[in-house]
Amino acid sequence: MTKIGVFIPIGSRGWLISTTSPKTMPTFDLNRAIVQRAEHYGLDFALSMIKFRGFAGPSEFWVHNLESFTLMAGIASITRRIKLFASVGLLTMPPPLVARMASTIDSIAPGRFGVNIVTGWQPKEYQQMGLWPGEAHFARRYEYATEYVKIMKELWATGVSNFKGEYFQMDDCVLSPRPSAKIDLLSAGQSDRGMRFVAEECDMNFVGSMGLNDPSTIAPVAARLMAAGAETGRDVSALVLLMVIADETDEKAFAKWERYCAGTDIEALAWQAAQAGQDVNASDASTAAKLAKQIENPEPTRMLKLIGSYENVAWMLDEVAATPGLAGAMLTFDDFIVGMEQFGEHIQPKMQSRRHLYA
């Protein structure tokens, strides 16, 4: 594993659907502090999601959200090395506009910007703005995404696009100035179709894994992406998303997790299930299917969790690093300021896979 990044908390409660987790209200100051500390500790990238509507429930999970591109533009101006990714909800902005926004942020942070492609699984986000195309979008969203990114790549590469497709028709569409370097594209497709989209059009894919303190669950998902890349003949990288809950001892770390579990927001999980369940044809491997099933065994997050002492979390992250086909990990924390300091001061220095930072 060569890269480690942080999934910054652009939405309230971060990634814990719980009334007893840190409230984590999103602000520029909070996210600036997290990314600057990540850069200080040698992390490779930071990514912000895009979310237009939160979940019903007392935890106010993702009810309060910043906007991804404007946030990352601000952070780009006060960082020097770390790579930054903003997320685009494809249904909300035309591809030439996003291409121009990316080129603008590249002007702020040359060679340090990339775009996360979000096809959307929660209809209400887009229905509220009159942008939801209907149920048919579930089946055709990757065809839509393919046209979208082809237009952006044409504009970045040549400054002009005359693309004609089912969803988009360009007429001497121009872009100048163009980016100074390649704009990396990533996505989080978990279904076979989603991974094929990544293998055909993107550079990286976030692979999902679930469970507690079991890095072995990553390998099968990473292998699926490797197989998809082999079919297209393109080199695509897998990045795993996971949560770190650490402390001086295992007992202290697990006490935090138990406290968060006690506050699991069932109402929010029911909202999530109802939204994700609208994709009735979603495969079992898809993000929508996994989110819909979270209500069956309620807990604050279903992503892979590494919980324990600094030493044990470091050891488990080294296990993650040894996963075949895995290029890196994107970390979330229960408390982002505390968690980033714990990672930088106590966990990363104990990781064999990150020893190059201390040579």
HUFENVEN-V253040 format. One record per run of one state. SS is the DSSP state (H for helix, E for strand, - for the rest). FROM is the first residue (numbers start at 1). TO is the last residue. Records with the same first field share a line. If there is no record, write none. Layout:
SS=FROM-TO / FROM-TO
//
This chain:
-=1-2 / 8-10 / 12-17 / 19-27 / 41-44 / 48-64 / 66-67 / 77-82 / 90-94 / 109-112 / 119-122 / 128-135 / 159-159 / 162-163 / 165-168 / 170-172 / 175-183 / 188-191 / 202-203 / 208-211 / 213-214 / 233-236 / 248-249 / 263-263 / 265-265 / 277-286 / 298-303 / 322-325 / 334-335 / 351-351 / 359-359
E=3-7 / 11-11 / 18-18 / 45-47 / 65-65 / 83-89 / 113-118 / 160-161 / 164-164 / 169-169 / 173-174 / 184-187 / 204-207 / 212-212 / 237-247 / 264-264 / 304-309 / 326-333
H=28-40 / 68-76 / 95-108 / 123-127 / 136-158 / 192-201 / 215-232 / 250-262 / 266-276 / 287-297 / 310-321 / 336-350 / 352-358
//
